[in-house]
Amino acid sequence: MSNALIESEEHRALRAAVAALGARYGRSYMETVVREGKHTDELWAEAGKLGYLGVNLPEEYGGGGGGIAELSIVLEELGAAGCPLLLMVVSPAICGTVIARFGTEDQKRTWLPGLADGSRKMAFGITEPDAGSNSHRITTTARRDGDDWLLTGRKVFISGVDIADATMIVGRTEDSRTGKLKPCLFIVPREAPGFGYRQIPMEVSAPEKQFELTIDEVRLPADALVGDEDAGLLQLFAGLNPERIMTAAFGLGMARYALTTAVDYATTRQVWKTPIGAHQAIAHPLAQSHIELELARLMMQKAAFLYDAGDDMGAGEAANMAKYAAGEATVKAVDQAVHTLGGNGLATEYGLASLITGARVARIAPVSREMILNFVSHTTLGLPKSY
Ligand SMILES: Cc1cc2nc3c(=O)[nH]c(=O)nc-3n(C[C@H](O)[C@H](O)[C@H](O)COP(=O)(O)OP(=O)(O)OC[C@H]3O[C@@H](n4cnc5c(N)ncnc54)[C@H](O)[C@@H]3O)c2cc1C
């Protein structure tokens, strides 16, 4: 019988080791970094050196030879310690995976060792102002100019562009036979002439910032294109499914941190005869959240297992469901944690209120709750479409 849903000895050891690293940094490190407008350089570098950032990447390119199952454990445990690394969702999970699966030998040698040891980072840009959730409408377009590509378009909400050496941009090329636009992936260096990025003011308390990109006739060499020009959506989803699984891990870690803080508080805070945690109105919602987080993690593990086993179609459905379940459980857990602390839930000292907006990210990005419900309605249940 397969024991895919029961964590192996190695996975448990990885969890414990990453949790120990996270404990050395913790929430106070994150809060200091955010307050001082810095980045998580120390933690990122140490996690890279220990092999955690590249745990999913092939060994021959400096990775750990594991998969998204292992990478999601790393992100979840750092989050549970209060110091999640959001760029793990894009740099090793999307960009690293897509390059490892579809890149040329040269692209693999150029990028994977650096993404694995953390010395290089890559952001990922698909969202556009006029397309939003409807990524079929993206208009960022690459056209050939001799051997080069000229890329033009706009992107919004792209995380970490300022600290990434390059951004993997989802654009389109024109099919010479049909004239139709096909999705394609390009690696665009941050300093490429014509590539502009402007920070979007956001109410999310995190060291990773979001940017609007203006891509104005950016000239790229032929080998900036990752993968086959004709493989289109298949290659794209090879990166988007890990992104969904990793967003689930990001949410679960944050929610576990919030729940632990709330449980500690409810165990000691006493305003009547017993600690507040003895009141079922406080205890039951926390217990409910714990159950919901465990259930969401099971779905995340299923999605990671299917993805790592090469079942892209099966992983797609499970990754959507895991992202949905984790996003909803995270929003609820953080809300309940804040409430459990009463006024202290909103006090800076306890560090929970700043998670309220962070938790919402897991509900809206990279694909919103509604678009997942649409996917399940149409693809799983076969219901008709309204759009
Ligand atoms: C903190 C943060 C970081 C991000 N990082 C990145 C990144 O690194 N790279 C990147 O490419 N993007 C990134 N994003 C963008 C994110 O993926 C998008 O915000 C998300 O996909 C939703 O797109 P939108 O904001 O344009 O919303 P819209 O598409 O305008 O949707 C607005 C609302 O309408 C609902 N809606 C839309 N269509 C339908 C429909 N057919 N049926 C029902 N409801 C519908 C949506 O669910 C949503 O609630 C980030 C966003 C945030 C907040």
The ligand as an ORCA input file, in Angstrom:
! r2SCAN-3c Opt
* xyz 0 1
  C       0.980     40.257     -2.398
  C       0.771     39.826     -3.828
  C       1.827     39.267     -4.527
  C       1.663     38.914     -5.863
  N       2.761     38.414     -6.565
  C       2.628     38.137     -7.877
  C       3.772     37.703     -8.640
  O       4.884     37.561     -8.104
  N       3.604     37.459     -9.964
  C       2.414     37.618    -10.585
  O       2.334     37.381    -11.789
  N       1.312     38.046     -9.902
  C       1.403     38.304     -8.569
  N       0.298     38.736     -7.855
  C      -0.965     38.971     -8.577
  C      -2.083     37.970     -8.248
  O      -1.786     36.722     -8.799
  C      -3.393     38.589     -8.762
  O      -3.689     39.668     -7.910
  C      -4.520     37.589     -8.820
  O      -4.278     36.642     -9.827
  C      -5.883     38.263     -9.091
  O      -5.821     39.109    -10.200
  P      -6.369     40.618    -10.108
  O      -5.700     41.240     -8.919
  O      -6.161     41.290    -11.403
  O      -7.890     40.488     -9.770
  P      -9.131     40.462    -10.799
  O      -8.881     39.460    -11.864
  O      -9.452     41.854    -11.205
  O     -10.289     39.924     -9.854
  C     -10.933     40.734     -8.888
  C     -11.995     39.902     -8.171
  O     -12.960     39.412     -9.140
  C     -13.078     38.011     -9.034
  N     -13.308     37.436    -10.378
  C     -12.647     37.701    -11.542
  N     -13.125     36.946    -12.535
  C     -14.112     36.172    -12.016
  C     -14.995     35.175    -12.537
  N     -14.954     34.785    -13.812
  N     -15.878     34.597    -11.682
  C     -15.922     34.954    -10.373
  N     -15.119     35.893     -9.825
  C     -14.228     36.490    -10.628
  C     -11.732     37.537     -8.470
  O     -11.850     36.281     -7.822
  C     -11.398     38.663     -7.496
  O     -12.026     38.428     -6.259
  C       0.423     39.088     -6.505
  C      -0.655     39.632     -5.790
  C      -0.480     40.005     -4.465
  C      -1.647     40.609     -3.738
*
